[in-house]
Every structure is written in structure tokens, then in C-alpha cells.
Amino acid sequence: MNAQSDPKTLALSKAAQSAQAAQKLLHLVSPEAGWSVQVPKASLLTQGDYARQGLDLLITGPDGEQVLVTDYFLTDSPPDLVAEDGAR
């Protein structure tokens, strides 16, 4: 029996892949006064779920990737959110 057909090896491989998928990539972003906040992907802006956590904004994308914008709600006029490709 080779490693590809061994049920124990397959189970361990699937478990490792599941563990990697469960880990969410988290980006921390801190806005500067008068500047927009750049997020890594347009899909985070267009398809993301937005949640307020105190003064911070947490954006969770459809693939589980997250961006935490610290102190986003600190001012009366929060900064614009812009993706690296220019999407707003």
C-alpha cells in the first residue's frame, strides 16, 4: 500500500488541509488622519461582512480573510476604505 492509498495518510492529509483552511488571515490596519484606509482585496469591500467592535471595524471576506481597521470609529468622519486596485 502506498502513501496515497493509505487511509491513515489520507485522513491526516485532509485534517491538515482543514486546519489550514480554518486559519483566517488577519490584516491589521491603522488609519492616519486625512488618509484613506487601504485593504488588500476589493472582495473584502464589495462582498465582506462589516462589524463594529468598539472603535474598530472588522471586515470579513467571503473566504474568511479578515481586516481589522483599528480606531476606525474614533472620529466623526471615518476614513474612506479603498482596495489596492482602487475599488472603493
ChimeraX commands (.cxc) that place a marker at each C-alpha (Angstrom):
marker #1 position 0.00,0.00,0.00 radius 0.5
marker #1 position 1.45,3.39,-0.91 radius 0.5
marker #1 position 1.04,6.67,0.99 radius 0.5
marker #1 position -1.62,7.91,-1.45 radius 0.5
marker #1 position -3.94,4.95,-0.81 radius 0.5
marker #1 position -3.24,4.51,2.91 radius 0.5
marker #1 position -6.44,5.60,4.76 radius 0.5
marker #1 position -4.47,6.95,7.74 radius 0.5
marker #1 position -2.28,9.08,5.48 radius 0.5
marker #1 position -5.31,10.37,3.59 radius 0.5
marker #1 position -7.10,11.22,6.86 radius 0.5
marker #1 position -4.06,13.10,8.18 radius 0.5
marker #1 position -3.70,14.97,4.90 radius 0.5
marker #1 position -7.37,16.01,4.94 radius 0.5
marker #1 position -7.10,17.07,8.59 radius 0.5
marker #1 position -4.06,19.22,7.80 radius 0.5
marker #1 position -5.87,20.85,4.88 radius 0.5
marker #1 position -8.91,21.55,7.07 radius 0.5
marker #1 position -6.72,23.09,9.77 radius 0.5
marker #1 position -5.09,25.37,7.22 radius 0.5
marker #1 position -8.47,26.41,5.82 radius 0.5
marker #1 position -9.73,27.15,9.34 radius 0.5
marker #1 position -6.92,29.62,9.94 radius 0.5
marker #1 position -8.05,33.09,8.90 radius 0.5
marker #1 position -5.66,35.62,7.53 radius 0.5
marker #1 position -5.94,38.79,9.61 radius 0.5
marker #1 position -4.63,42.14,8.45 radius 0.5
marker #1 position -4.29,44.98,10.95 radius 0.5
marker #1 position -4.68,48.46,9.52 radius 0.5
marker #1 position -4.42,51.77,11.37 radius 0.5
marker #1 position -5.84,54.84,9.64 radius 0.5
marker #1 position -3.93,58.11,9.63 radius 0.5
marker #1 position -5.80,61.41,9.89 radius 0.5
marker #1 position -6.91,62.67,6.49 radius 0.5
marker #1 position -5.91,59.48,4.63 radius 0.5
marker #1 position -7.93,56.63,3.22 radius 0.5
marker #1 position -7.50,53.08,4.52 radius 0.5
marker #1 position -6.18,50.54,2.03 radius 0.5
marker #1 position -7.49,46.99,2.25 radius 0.5
marker #1 position -5.77,44.11,0.44 radius 0.5
marker #1 position -8.66,42.94,-1.79 radius 0.5
marker #1 position -11.67,44.50,-3.49 radius 0.5
marker #1 position -13.76,41.45,-2.49 radius 0.5
marker #1 position -13.35,42.46,1.15 radius 0.5
marker #1 position -15.07,45.76,0.36 radius 0.5
marker #1 position -17.72,44.51,-2.04 radius 0.5
marker #1 position -18.61,41.14,-0.51 radius 0.5
marker #1 position -17.33,41.45,3.05 radius 0.5
marker #1 position -19.27,41.43,6.28 radius 0.5
marker #1 position -18.71,44.58,8.35 radius 0.5
marker #1 position -18.82,44.52,12.15 radius 0.5
marker #1 position -18.15,47.27,14.65 radius 0.5
marker #1 position -16.02,46.20,17.61 radius 0.5
marker #1 position -15.77,49.18,19.91 radius 0.5
marker #1 position -13.81,51.82,17.96 radius 0.5
marker #1 position -12.54,49.23,15.46 radius 0.5
marker #1 position -14.04,47.96,12.19 radius 0.5
marker #1 position -13.73,44.25,11.37 radius 0.5
marker #1 position -14.25,43.25,7.73 radius 0.5
marker #1 position -14.55,39.53,6.99 radius 0.5
marker #1 position -14.32,38.45,3.36 radius 0.5
marker #1 position -16.18,35.57,1.73 radius 0.5
marker #1 position -13.08,33.36,2.05 radius 0.5
marker #1 position -12.68,34.10,5.79 radius 0.5
marker #1 position -9.87,36.62,5.33 radius 0.5
marker #1 position -10.21,39.47,7.82 radius 0.5
marker #1 position -9.12,43.08,8.08 radius 0.5
marker #1 position -9.25,44.88,11.41 radius 0.5
marker #1 position -9.17,48.64,10.99 radius 0.5
marker #1 position -8.16,49.92,14.41 radius 0.5
marker #1 position -9.73,53.16,15.68 radius 0.5
marker #1 position -11.92,53.41,12.54 radius 0.5
marker #1 position -14.79,54.93,14.53 radius 0.5
marker #1 position -12.57,57.24,16.58 radius 0.5
marker #1 position -13.53,60.35,14.56 radius 0.5
marker #1 position -16.89,61.74,13.45 radius 0.5
marker #1 position -15.91,61.20,9.81 radius 0.5
marker #1 position -14.28,57.77,9.34 radius 0.5
marker #1 position -11.71,57.41,6.54 radius 0.5
marker #1 position -12.60,56.02,3.11 radius 0.5
marker #1 position -11.93,52.33,2.52 radius 0.5
marker #1 position -10.00,51.64,-0.70 radius 0.5
marker #1 position -8.75,48.35,-2.18 radius 0.5
marker #1 position -5.24,48.02,-3.60 radius 0.5
marker #1 position -6.73,48.05,-7.11 radius 0.5
marker #1 position -8.53,51.35,-6.42 radius 0.5
marker #1 position -12.01,49.96,-5.69 radius 0.5
marker #1 position -13.98,51.93,-3.11 radius 0.5
marker link #1:1,2 radius 0.2
marker link #1:2,3 radius 0.2
marker link #1:3,4 radius 0.2
marker link #1:4,5 radius 0.2
marker link #1:5,6 radius 0.2
marker link #1:6,7 radius 0.2
marker link #1:7,8 radius 0.2
marker link #1:8,9 radius 0.2
marker link #1:9,10 radius 0.2
marker link #1:10,11 radius 0.2
marker link #1:11,12 radius 0.2
marker link #1:12,13 radius 0.2
marker link #1:13,14 radius 0.2
marker link #1:14,15 radius 0.2
marker link #1:15,16 radius 0.2
marker link #1:16,17 radius 0.2
marker link #1:17,18 radius 0.2
marker link #1:18,19 radius 0.2
marker link #1:19,20 radius 0.2
marker link #1:20,21 radius 0.2
marker link #1:21,22 radius 0.2
marker link #1:22,23 radius 0.2
marker link #1:23,24 radius 0.2
marker link #1:24,25 radius 0.2
marker link #1:25,26 radius 0.2
marker link #1:26,27 radius 0.2
marker link #1:27,28 radius 0.2
marker link #1:28,29 radius 0.2
marker link #1:29,30 radius 0.2
marker link #1:30,31 radius 0.2
marker link #1:31,32 radius 0.2
marker link #1:32,33 radius 0.2
marker link #1:33,34 radius 0.2
marker link #1:34,35 radius 0.2
marker link #1:35,36 radius 0.2
marker link #1:36,37 radius 0.2
marker link #1:37,38 radius 0.2
marker link #1:38,39 radius 0.2
marker link #1:39,40 radius 0.2
marker link #1:40,41 radius 0.2
marker link #1:41,42 radius 0.2
marker link #1:42,43 radius 0.2
marker link #1:43,44 radius 0.2
marker link #1:44,45 radius 0.2
marker link #1:45,46 radius 0.2
marker link #1:46,47 radius 0.2
marker link #1:47,48 radius 0.2
marker link #1:48,49 radius 0.2
marker link #1:49,50 radius 0.2
marker link #1:50,51 radius 0.2
marker link #1:51,52 radius 0.2
marker link #1:52,53 radius 0.2
marker link #1:53,54 radius 0.2
marker link #1:54,55 radius 0.2
marker link #1:55,56 radius 0.2
marker link #1:56,57 radius 0.2
marker link #1:57,58 radius 0.2
marker link #1:58,59 radius 0.2
marker link #1:59,60 radius 0.2
marker link #1:60,61 radius 0.2
marker link #1:61,62 radius 0.2
marker link #1:62,63 radius 0.2
marker link #1:63,64 radius 0.2
marker link #1:64,65 radius 0.2
marker link #1:65,66 radius 0.2
marker link #1:66,67 radius 0.2
marker link #1:67,68 radius 0.2
marker link #1:68,69 radius 0.2
marker link #1:69,70 radius 0.2
marker link #1:70,71 radius 0.2
marker link #1:71,72 radius 0.2
marker link #1:72,73 radius 0.2
marker link #1:73,74 radius 0.2
marker link #1:74,75 radius 0.2
marker link #1:75,76 radius 0.2
marker link #1:76,77 radius 0.2
marker link #1:77,78 radius 0.2
marker link #1:78,79 radius 0.2
marker link #1:79,80 radius 0.2
marker link #1:80,81 radius 0.2
marker link #1:81,82 radius 0.2
marker link #1:82,83 radius 0.2
marker link #1:83,84 radius 0.2
marker link #1:84,85 radius 0.2
marker link #1:85,86 radius 0.2
marker link #1:86,87 radius 0.2
marker link #1:87,88 radius 0.2
view
